[in-house]
Structures are given as structure tokens and as C-alpha cells.
Amino acid sequence: MSTKKALFKYILSRLTLLPIMLWIISSLVFILLRIAPGDPVDAILGTRANEFARESLRIKLGLDKPLINQYIEYLNQLIHGNLGISLNTQEPVKVIISKALPASLELAIFSILIASLVGYLIGFLGAVKPESKIDFSGRIFGIGTYALPPFWAAMLIQIIFAVFLGWLPIGGRLPPGAIPPPPITGFLLLDSILDKNVEIIFSSIQHLILPSVTLGILLSGIFSRALRLNLEEVLKKDYIEAAKSRGINNSRVLVKHALPNTLLPILTITGLTVSSLVGGALLIEITFSWPGIALGLQEAINQRDYPVVQGIVVVISSLVVMISVCIDIAIAYIDPRVSY
């Protein structure tokens, strides 16, 4: 079998797993929500509502049907791209997610950029100067940021830079009363640039700094450790010593021979980090009152809003699974040693 055919078969097999994985995840979410304590009817009407009102609402929401019927109806809607209607706001779940997702993506993009710049720089310096003060400081930084609880780091940064120093806003995406630009893309900073609104541009940057730096610094520890370990191992290889013995200067050896060979593990680590963004972003969004999908998920769980929770989890899972599959395909394409 030719390499192209083998690669195509591998890609097809990975893509085939997508619907299966999403079905398993969505089914688990459905089951866990139903067995979890709490009743959405109580969340909407309160515990003092009379039995007639409670039963009427239960019938209206379809919660009176047997679980198997609810599950079949849920899967049928999911197959047709219908994520349902919010039990609390009666708003389509698609609309709720479309409003919140761009805010989360904006935060995630800036966080990953910060994590990459800080983490890979520290990891690179530690690898090229092993056992130095820079390397020791980088190790402490990596361990410290990896072990630091996200909510504690977020509150500490808020207290220092927002409360004591007053340099930056404590939370939110815009100050109270500010009029956001027309939602062209959903990304506030990009929309304000397209709208040429200088005041909102600077305000959105100010509000974005603390949450993105907090999440970025927490993730940078993973990046720094990954690059340092992989680059340090590559620099010990025989072909690196052979390149140096031929008179090639160190900077060219690093750029041309060492760094390209760290690409695959770094690509894998970066892809896996997307999964950890979900948990970290949840705590960061709550602490900074960032109106993203993670904050919406927390509110929906508190209100026992089944369709919203299910819809958000399915969307997040889809993104994570698709990114993981894309990373697998990219690795298989780049590295011919990967078995198809």
C-alpha cells in the first residue's frame, strides 16, 4: 500500500471515531445530569410552588416522559443539529452558545499566545544552558505554575493589579455602561478594531490582560517543561555533535538541526493543552466574571438547565476531539515513522 493511500486510510479511521466519541460523551452527560441531585422545575419555580404548577411545567418541558424517550428525542435533535431550548430563558441553546463561545475563544487564543511566548522561551533558555541559574529558575517556574491552583492565582493577580495597584479592571469584558461594537465576528477586540472605536479597543485590551495573562502563565509551565526536556534530549544526540564537529556554529545547529526535531512532541503537548484549557478557563471565567462558555456552563449547572449543559458540553467536546484528531493527522503527515 502506498504512503498516500495509507495516510488517507489513517485519516478516514480517525474521522470515523469522531461521531462515536461524541455519542459516548453526549450519552454520559445525559445520564449524569439525570442522576445528579436537584430538579430543574425547582430551579425555575422554586420549592414553594404548588404541585399543579410543578406538574404542568414538567409536562411542558417534557420531563414527565420516560428517560428512554427523553434520550431518543435528545439524540434525534442532536443528529439534526438541534441543541434544544433553554429551560430557564426559553432561548435556543445555539443562540446562547453563539453569544458566549467567541468570548471564550478570544480568551483562549490570547492565553495560548502568552503561554507559548513565555513557556517556550523559558524552556529554550533552560535547554541551551543546562544546570545554570536560568535553567534552575525555569524549573522552579515550571513546577510552580503547574502546581498553582487556577482560582488562587486568579484572585492573587486580581488583588495585586486591580485592587491594590488599580492598574487594570478586576473583571468583565467591558466597563459597565459601555456600548459594545456591532457583533461582526463575536471577538470583541476584533469587532472594535473593525468598528474603529479607539475607546472600546483600549478598554477591551485592558479587560483581556488579567484573565489571559493568568491562564497563559499557568499553561506556560507545561510548555516550558515540554520544550526543555525534549530539546535537552535532542542536543545530546550524535548527529548534533557531528554537526558541531563540522564547524557549524551553535545557533545554526539549534535552528536547523535541534529545534525541528522537537516539533512533534511540542505539537502533541500543545494539542493536549487545549483539553486543560476547558477546566482552567472555567475557573478563570468565573473569577474574572468573563462572559464565556465556561461561565455559562456553571450557571446552567446551578439552574439544572439540561439542554444548555448538554449543548455546551457537546460543543466543547466536539472542539477538543476535532483538535485532537487534527493533531494526530498532522503528526502522521509530518512523521513517516508513525504507523498508519
N, C-alpha and C positions, 0 to 999 in steps of 0.2 A: 504494500500500500504506500502511495506517495505521501510526502510530508504534508502537502496541501490538503489531500483527502483526509489524512489522519487528524490534522488540525481542525478541519471542518466538522468531522465526526465528534471530536472532543468538545467543540463549541456547542454543537447540537445537543450533546448529552448534558452539558451544564445548563443550557437553556431549558431543557426538558424538566430539570429539577425545580425550576422556579415555581410553577403552579403547585407542585406537590408540597414544597416547603411553605408556601403561602397558605395552602389549605390546612396544613397541620397547625401553623401559628394561629390562624383565624379561628380554628376549631377550639384550640386551647383557651384562647381569650374568651370565646363564647361560654365555655364550660366554667372557667374560673369566675367570671362575672356572675353567673347564676348561682354558684355555691357560696359566693362571698356574702358576709353578713350585710344587712341593710336592704331597704326596699325603695325603688325609685318613686313609688307612689307616696311614701312618707317624705321623701326629699322634695316632692313637688307640693303636696297638700299640707304636710305637717302631720304630726302624730295625733292631733286633736280632731281631725276631720271625721265625719260620720261614715258609717260603713257603706251607705248608699253611694256617697260621693267617691269613696275609695274604689268600690267595685265598678262604678261607671267609668272612672279613669283607667282602671286596669283593662277593661274591655276595649276602650278606645285605643289604648297603647298596644293591644294585642298580647298583654301579659297573662291573660286568662287561658290562652291556648296551651296545650301540652308542649313540653320542652322540645320534643322531636319535631313538632310542627313549626315551632319558632325557629329551630335550627335549619330546617329545609327552606323556610321562607328567607332566612338570613343568607344562606348560601346562594339561593336563586337571585336575590337582589345583588349580591356581591359579583356573581358571574356577569350580570348585566351592567356592572359599573355603578350601581346604586348603593350608596353607603348608608342610606336611611335618613330619617328625620330626627332631630334632637328632641328628646322627651321634655326638656325644660323650655326651650325657646321656640320649638316648632320650626326651626330653620333647617334647611338641608345641610347634612353633615359636610357635603362637598364644599358648600359656601363657607362654613366655619373653618375648615382646613385651609381653603384657598386664601383666607384672610390671615391666618396665623403662620402658615408654612414659610412664606417669604421672610418673615422676621427671624425665624429660626435658622433658615439657610444663610441669611446675611450674617448673623452671629457666628455660625459655624465656619463660614468662609474666612472671615477675619481672624477667628480663633486659630484655624489651621495655618493660615499665613504667618501669624505671630509664632505659633509653636514650631513651624518649620524653620523660620529665620533664627530664632533663639536656640532651639534644640539642636539643629544640625550644625550650627556654628560652634556651640559648646562641645558637641561630640567630636567634631573635626579637630578642634584645637587639642582636645584630650588625647585623641588617637595619634596625632603627629608629635606630641610632646608627652609621651607616657611617663608616669611617676613624677611629673613636675607639679608645681603649685597649681597651675591651670588645670591639670588633669585631676588633682585631688579636689579642687573646688568644684569641678564639673561633676565628679562622682557624688559629692555631698548634695549638689543641686539636684541631680537626677533622683537620688533616693528620697530627698526631702519633698520634692514636688510630687513624686509618685505616691508617697505615704500621706500627703496632706489632704484632709477631708475637704471636698469642694465647698461645702456650705461655710466651713470655718474660714477658709481662705477668702471667700467672697465677703463675709462680714468684716474680716480684718481689713481688707482693702477698702471697703466702704467707710469704715470708721476713720482710717488714716486719711484718705484722699477726698472724701466727700464731707465727713463730719468735722474732723479737726482742721484740715488744711483748706477745705472748701474749694478745691480746685475744679472738681468735676461733679456733675449731678449724681445723686445717690441711686437713682433708678429710673425706670421708664424708658420710652423711646423718644419722647419729645416732652418739653415742659408743658404744664397744664395751661390750656387756653391757646396753645399754638395750633395753627391751621396747617395740616399736612398737605403736601403737594398732591396733584391728581395721581391716583394709583396706576401708573402705566405698567410698571413691572412688579410692583409689590415691595421692591427693595427701596426702603426709604431714602437712603443716601443717593442711590442712582436716580430715583424719581425727582429728588430735589435738585440734582445736577441738571437733569433734562428740563426741569421747570425753571432753571436759572435763578433759584431762590437762595441767595447767598446766606441769609439768616438761618434758614432751615438746614442748609448744608453744614454749617458750623455747629448748629445745635445737635443734629443727628450724629455728627462725629463725636462730639463731647459725650453724648449718652451711650455711644457704642464702645468707647475706650475701656471703661472699667470692666464690663462683663466679658468683652472679647479678650482683654489682657489677662483677666483671671483664668478663664478657660484655656487660653493659649499657653500660659505659664504652666498650668497643671499638666497639659499634654506634652509640653516641650521636654519634660523629664524622660518620657518614653522615647521620644525621637533622639535625644542626646545619647542615651544609653545604647540604643539600637545602632546608631552610626558609629559610635566609639568602638563597640565590641566587634562589629563587622569590619571596620576599616583597620583596626589594630590587627585583626587576624590576617587580612589581606596583605598588609605591609610586611608580614613575616614569611610570605610565600617566596619560593625560589625565583620565580620569574621577576619579582620586584628587585631582588638582589642582583639578578642578571642584568636588568635594565640599568641599575645604578653603576654596575661594573663597566658598562659600555660608555660611561661618561655622561649619561643623560642626567640633567640637573633634577633636584628633588621635586621642584614644583611641577615639572612636566611629567615625572613619574607618577605623582599624585593624581594629576588631572587626566592623563591619558591611560594609565595602567591600573591605578588603585581604585579611584572613585567609580569608574564604570562597573567594576566587579562587586560593588556594594549595592548596585541599583536594585537587584531582585529582592533581597531581604528588606531593604528600605521601603520598596514598593508594597511589599506584604504588610509591613508594620503600619504604613500609612493607611492602607485599606482597612486593617483591623481596628485602627483608631476611630474610624467612623462609628463603629458599634459602641465604643466607650463614650463617644460624644453624646449619645442618647441619654445615658444616666447622668453624666456630668452636666449636660445642658439643662436637664430637668431642675436640678438644684440651683444652678446659676440663674435660670429664668425666674424661678420662684423668689430667690433672694433679691434680685435686681428688678423685680416686677416687669420683666421683659415679656411683652405680649406675643409670645411664640407658641408653637405647637405643644411644647412640653408643659408650659403653664396651663394651656387649655386642657391637656390631658389630666393634670392634677385636679383642676376644677370639676371636670366631668366625672372623675372617680369619686370625689366628695359628694357629688349630686346624684350618683348612681345613674348617670346618663349613658345607658348601654350602647346606643348607636354611635355616640360621639367617641366613647372609649374604643369600641371595636373599629371604627373608621380610622382613628388616629393611629392605633397600633398596626392596622393593616398597611397604611401608607408608610409609616416608619419602617416596618418590616420589609416592605417592598423595596424601599430605597436601600436599606442595608444589604439585603440579599442581592439586589442588582449590582451594587458596587462590588460586593464580594465576588460575584460571577465575573464581572468585568476585570477585576484584579487577576483572577485565575486565568482568564483568557489572555490577558496581557503578558503574564508570566510565561504561559505556554508558547506564546508567539515569540517572545524575546529569547527565552532559554530553550534551545533544541534538546537539552537533556531531559526535560520534563516528559514523562511518559503519557502518551495520549490514550 
